[in-house]
Amino acid sequence: VVIAIIAILIGLLLPAVQQAREAARRIQCKNNLKQMGLALHNYHDVYNTFPPGYRFKPNSPTDGLGTANVSLLPYLEQANLQNLIDPNIPWYLLPPKIARQQIPVFVCPSDVAASPTTYPFIASLGLPAGAEFANSSYAYSMGWQDALCFSPGFGAPPVTSKSGTFAFHSKTKFRDVTDGTSNTFAIGEAASGFPMCSGIGCTT
């Protein structure tokens, strides 16, 4: 009887413990978003614009130079890491050590993806950066069309009125956010670690 009572109490207690842990994780996730929001404001104070969501080398459809996360590193106490990143070379030429570097503010504790994550699709390409990449649990608003589709001439898609605050090569200013920054989606949670390839040529 005593054992049965203990088992019942444990059964009742475990959900409460899990709920308390998840509440703590939620607080950490919200704090990460707050820190990134402050970093965006500080970046804007310096450059009078928000960082672009993604940058490419001129006239190149594949030579991506980095996301807004890279631009925000100095404002998230990660200036030393940014100094190790050459802003003029594509992501796939970065050393594996940098590609695997985990930044706590970019990871929500509720994100169950392994970090770093190994991507077989990238591994098959044999790139200098390797196949393991640290994840980010957050994504930037790119607007109504967030697909990586290139315009004629292989440049990044042009920034239009339908583009989000963080479109490719965007230079959005406070004045461009006509609804006000407190009413406009900038960054949200996005689960990471999912396969990057499916269909023909993919085996995992």
C-alpha positions in Angstrom: 0.0 0.0 0.0 2.8 2.4 0.9 4.6 1.7 -2.4 1.3 2.3 -4.3 0.8 5.6 -2.5 4.4 6.7 -3.3 3.9 5.7 -6.9 0.7 7.8 -7.1 2.4 10.8 -5.5 5.3 10.5 -7.9 2.9 10.3 -10.8 1.2 13.5 -9.6 4.5 15.3 -8.9 6.3 14.6 -12.2 3.9 16.7 -14.4 4.2 19.5 -12.0 8.0 19.4 -12.1 8.0 19.2 -15.9 5.6 22.1 -16.0 7.9 24.2 -13.8 10.9 23.3 -15.9 9.1 24.3 -19.1 8.0 27.6 -17.5 11.7 28.3 -16.7 12.6 27.4 -20.3 9.9 29.8 -21.6 11.3 32.6 -19.5 14.8 31.9 -21.0 13.4 31.9 -24.5 11.6 35.2 -24.0 14.7 36.7 -22.5 16.7 35.6 -25.5 14.3 37.4 -27.8 14.5 40.5 -25.6 18.3 40.5 -25.9 18.1 40.1 -29.6 15.5 42.9 -29.8 17.8 45.2 -27.8 20.7 44.2 -30.1 18.6 45.2 -33.1 18.0 48.6 -31.6 21.6 49.1 -30.8 22.6 48.1 -34.3 20.2 50.6 -35.7 21.6 53.4 -33.4 25.0 52.8 -35.0 24.1 52.2 -38.6 20.7 54.0 -38.9 19.3 50.8 -40.3 18.5 47.2 -39.3 20.8 44.5 -40.5 19.9 42.7 -43.7 18.3 39.2 -43.2 21.0 37.7 -45.5 23.8 39.0 -47.7 25.3 37.5 -50.9 28.4 38.3 -52.8 27.4 40.5 -55.8 26.0 38.6 -58.8 26.3 35.2 -57.0 23.3 32.8 -56.3 25.3 30.7 -53.8 27.9 32.8 -52.0 26.0 33.7 -48.9 28.0 35.9 -46.5 25.9 35.6 -43.4 22.6 36.3 -41.7 21.5 39.1 -39.3 22.8 36.9 -36.5 26.4 37.6 -37.6 25.7 41.4 -37.7 24.3 41.3 -34.2 27.2 39.5 -32.6 29.0 42.6 -31.2 25.8 43.7 -29.6 25.3 40.3 -27.9 28.8 40.4 -26.2 30.2 38.2 -29.0 32.5 40.7 -30.7 35.5 38.3 -30.4 33.6 35.7 -32.5 32.7 38.2 -35.1 36.3 39.2 -35.4 37.1 35.6 -36.5 34.5 35.8 -39.3 35.7 37.2 -42.6 32.7 39.2 -43.9 33.8 38.8 -47.5 34.0 35.0 -47.7 31.0 32.7 -48.1 29.7 30.7 -45.2 30.8 27.4 -46.7 34.5 28.6 -46.6 34.4 29.3 -42.8 36.5 27.0 -40.6 34.5 24.2 -39.0 35.2 25.5 -35.5 33.3 28.7 -36.3 30.4 26.8 -38.0 30.0 24.7 -34.8 30.3 27.6 -32.4 27.2 27.6 -30.1 25.9 31.0 -29.0 23.6 30.6 -25.9 21.4 33.6 -26.8 20.5 32.0 -30.1 19.2 28.7 -28.6 15.9 28.2 -26.8 16.2 25.5 -24.1 12.9 24.0 -25.4 14.5 23.4 -28.8 15.1 19.6 -28.8 17.4 19.6 -31.9 21.0 18.5 -31.3 23.5 21.3 -31.5 25.6 21.2 -33.4 23.5 19.2 -36.0 25.1 17.1 -38.7 23.5 17.7 -42.1 24.2 14.7 -44.5 23.1 16.8 -47.5 25.9 19.4 -46.7 28.3 16.6 -45.9 27.9 15.1 -49.4 29.2 18.4 -50.8 32.5 18.2 -49.0 32.7 21.9 -48.1 35.5 23.4 -46.0 33.0 24.4 -43.3 32.2 20.7 -42.7 28.8 19.3 -42.1 28.2 20.2 -38.5 26.5 23.5 -37.7 25.3 25.1 -34.5 21.6 25.9 -34.6 19.5 29.0 -34.0 16.1 28.6 -32.5 15.0 32.0 -33.9 14.1 33.2 -37.3 13.8 36.7 -38.8 10.7 38.0 -40.7 11.5 38.1 -44.4 8.1 39.0 -45.6 5.4 37.3 -47.6 8.0 35.4 -49.8 10.7 33.9 -47.7 11.9 31.4 -50.3 15.5 31.6 -51.5 14.4 32.4 -55.1 16.7 34.4 -57.2 15.8 37.2 -59.7 17.2 37.3 -63.3 20.9 37.9 -63.2 21.4 35.6 -60.2 21.2 38.5 -57.7 19.2 38.3 -54.5 15.4 39.0 -54.9 14.8 42.7 -55.0 13.5 44.4 -51.9 9.9 45.6 -52.5 7.0 46.9 -50.4 6.1 43.3 -49.7 9.5 42.4 -48.3 9.8 41.9 -44.6 12.1 43.9 -42.3 14.8 41.4 -42.8 14.7 40.5 -46.5 17.8 39.7 -48.5 20.0 42.7 -48.7 17.4 44.8 -46.9 18.3 48.2 -45.3 15.1 48.8 -43.3 15.0 51.8 -41.1 12.6 52.7 -38.2 10.8 55.0 -40.4 10.0 52.2 -42.9 8.1 50.2 -40.3 4.9 52.2 -40.7 2.9 50.2 -38.1 5.5 50.9 -35.5 8.2 48.5 -34.3 6.1 47.4 -31.3 3.4 46.2 -33.7 5.5 44.5 -36.3 6.9 41.0 -36.3 10.7 40.9 -36.3 12.0 37.7 -34.8 10.1 34.5 -33.7 10.9 31.0 -32.5 11.6 28.4 -35.2 12.5 24.8 -34.5 15.9 23.9 -35.8 17.8 20.8 -36.8 15.4 19.5 -39.4 16.7 17.8 -42.6 17.7 20.3 -45.3 17.0 18.1 -48.2 14.2 15.7 -49.3 13.4 14.1 -52.6 15.6 13.2 -55.5 19.2 12.6 -54.4 18.5 12.5 -50.7 18.8 9.3 -48.7 18.2 10.6 -45.1 
